[in-house]
Amino acid sequence: MAKKNELMVQDASALENFNDLFAGYDTMPRLEISCGNSACCQDGSISVGHFYLKDGEESIDLGTEIDVMVLAMRAKALAFEPKLRIVYDQNHAEFAKIAEEAKEEDYATSGPEFIFYTEHGFCTFYLKSTTAKRRGKSIAKHMGACSHLKVDQCSNDKFKWFSYKSEGTAKTIDLPDDTNDVVGDFKNAENVLPDEED
């Protein structure tokens, strides 16, 4: 298994057409942070700068703070051109190829992905932006425990954007009986490559 510090770091834009790309694949809800160009903000269903769960066509507003049980982490590389490719094995040649593409192209991303359990159930949290990946260790250090996530507005001389801060908390969240099975499936997910889809 690759070490955490081997994860590639690069800029990448959000994938607004995520649901269309993954039609037919069994995916759990994903935790996102809304921004001004998010479809859910543009249609008024989610406020800008909020955590939200995206589950199929449904978006659930979670506000600016949320408690999560940090259950596991995996590496992930994702590209949707010229065909959909999802690679979880960092030793696979396609992982490095996608990570390299992500340095220049908006259609590709790579980074760590966590599985959380919240009061709304299981969800994933994919750290695909540079800021999110830099802060990932603050989540990883709470592995097997509860983390309190807060939306954080960031800025530099040119831009403003939203990321997160992760803090420890004494709160606990009871886990369901199928937690080990769900986490096992998450950690052992198979790559999705054009020549392996059939």
Disulfide bonds with the S-S distance in Angstrom:
none
